Amino acid sequence: MQWIVVVIAVAVLCAMSLLEIVDHFASEGRGMPMDIPAGVVAMLAQAMWITMDRKRLGLEMGWWRFAAILVGPLAIWMHLLMNYGLRALWLVPLSMVPYLVLLGFTFAAWAIADQLHGPM
């Protein structure tokens, strides 16, 4: 279930990134940015993930959900380090994959858009 949240969040953020790129070229740079809605989606997805993981481990929620909203990946990495011991050595780098996928998608979309329309 946690991976479904991650996949859906990354897909939504990729779509928002693509919409922002299309809007940028369609309106010659004067469009409404999708950064704020994308930030809200990312914060909620991180809070949902940490909530589901703490429930799965049978731990109390405490302030972790709010920490995930406020500091995002740092709270998730601290949660992994505190609760998973040595497994955190591979879980922390693995938790970076969704962010790297989103970054790679955004760079690829910008490169394709620049090739099709020329740089703005």
C-alpha positions as CSV (number, residue, x, y, z in Angstrom):
1,M,0.0,0.0,0.0
2,Q,2.8,2.4,0.8
3,W,4.4,1.9,-2.7
4,I,1.0,2.7,-4.3
5,V,1.1,6.1,-2.5
6,V,4.6,6.7,-3.7
7,V,3.8,5.7,-7.3
8,I,0.6,7.8,-7.4
9,A,2.4,10.8,-5.9
10,V,5.3,10.6,-8.4
11,A,2.8,10.3,-11.3
12,V,0.8,13.3,-10.2
13,L,3.9,15.4,-9.6
14,C,5.2,14.4,-13.1
15,A,1.9,15.4,-14.6
16,M,2.0,18.7,-12.8
17,S,5.6,19.3,-14.0
18,L,4.5,18.5,-17.6
19,L,1.5,20.9,-17.3
20,E,3.8,23.6,-16.0
21,I,6.2,23.1,-19.0
22,V,3.4,23.1,-21.5
23,D,1.9,26.2,-19.9
24,H,5.2,28.0,-19.9
25,F,5.6,27.5,-23.7
26,A,2.0,28.2,-24.5
27,S,1.8,31.5,-22.6
28,E,5.4,32.6,-23.4
29,G,6.4,32.4,-19.7
30,R,3.5,34.2,-18.2
31,G,1.5,31.3,-16.9
32,M,0.5,30.2,-13.4
33,P,3.2,28.0,-11.9
34,M,2.2,24.5,-10.6
35,D,4.9,24.7,-7.9
36,I,2.5,25.4,-5.0
37,P,0.0,22.6,-5.8
38,A,2.9,20.3,-6.5
39,G,4.4,21.2,-3.1
40,V,1.2,20.5,-1.4
41,V,0.8,17.1,-3.1
42,A,4.4,16.2,-2.1
43,M,3.9,17.2,1.5
44,L,0.6,15.2,1.8
45,A,2.2,12.1,0.1
46,Q,5.1,12.2,2.5
47,A,2.8,12.5,5.5
48,M,0.6,9.7,4.2
49,W,3.7,7.4,3.7
50,I,5.0,8.1,7.2
51,T,1.6,7.6,8.7
52,M,1.1,4.2,7.0
53,D,4.6,3.1,8.0
54,R,4.2,4.0,11.6
55,K,0.8,2.2,11.8
56,R,2.3,-0.8,10.1
57,L,5.1,-0.9,12.7
58,G,2.5,-0.5,15.5
59,L,4.1,2.8,16.7
60,E,2.3,5.9,17.9
61,M,2.0,8.7,15.3
62,G,3.2,11.6,17.5
63,W,4.7,14.5,15.7
64,W,6.0,12.5,12.7
65,R,3.2,13.3,10.4
66,F,3.7,17.0,10.9
67,A,7.5,16.7,10.6
68,A,6.9,15.0,7.2
69,I,4.8,17.9,6.1
70,L,7.3,20.5,7.3
71,V,10.7,19.0,6.4
72,G,9.7,16.2,4.0
73,P,12.4,13.7,3.2
74,L,14.5,14.7,6.3
75,A,11.7,13.5,8.6
76,I,11.4,10.3,6.6
77,W,15.1,9.6,6.7
78,M,15.2,10.3,10.5
79,H,12.3,7.9,10.9
80,L,14.0,5.2,8.9
81,L,17.3,5.7,10.9
82,M,15.6,5.5,14.2
83,N,13.2,2.6,13.5
84,Y,15.0,0.3,11.1
85,G,18.6,0.2,12.4
86,L,21.1,-1.2,9.9
87,R,18.4,-1.7,7.2
88,A,18.3,2.1,7.0
89,L,21.7,2.0,5.3
90,W,19.9,0.8,2.1
91,L,16.4,2.2,2.9
92,V,17.5,5.8,3.0
93,P,19.2,5.7,-0.5
94,L,16.1,3.8,-1.8
95,S,13.8,6.5,-0.5
96,M,15.6,9.0,-2.8
97,V,14.4,7.1,-5.9
98,P,11.0,8.8,-6.2
99,Y,12.7,12.3,-6.0
100,L,15.3,11.3,-8.6
101,V,12.6,9.9,-10.9
102,L,10.7,13.2,-10.7
103,L,13.8,15.2,-11.3
104,G,14.8,13.0,-14.3
105,F,11.3,13.3,-15.8
106,T,11.3,17.1,-15.4
107,F,14.8,17.5,-17.0
108,A,13.8,15.2,-19.9
109,A,10.5,17.0,-20.5
110,W,12.3,20.4,-20.5
111,A,14.9,19.0,-22.9
112,I,12.2,17.7,-25.3
113,A,10.3,21.0,-25.0
114,D,13.4,23.0,-25.8
115,Q,14.1,20.9,-28.8
116,L,10.5,21.3,-30.1
117,H,10.0,25.0,-29.4
118,G,13.4,26.4,-28.9
119,P,14.7,27.8,-25.5
120,M,12.6,30.4,-23.8
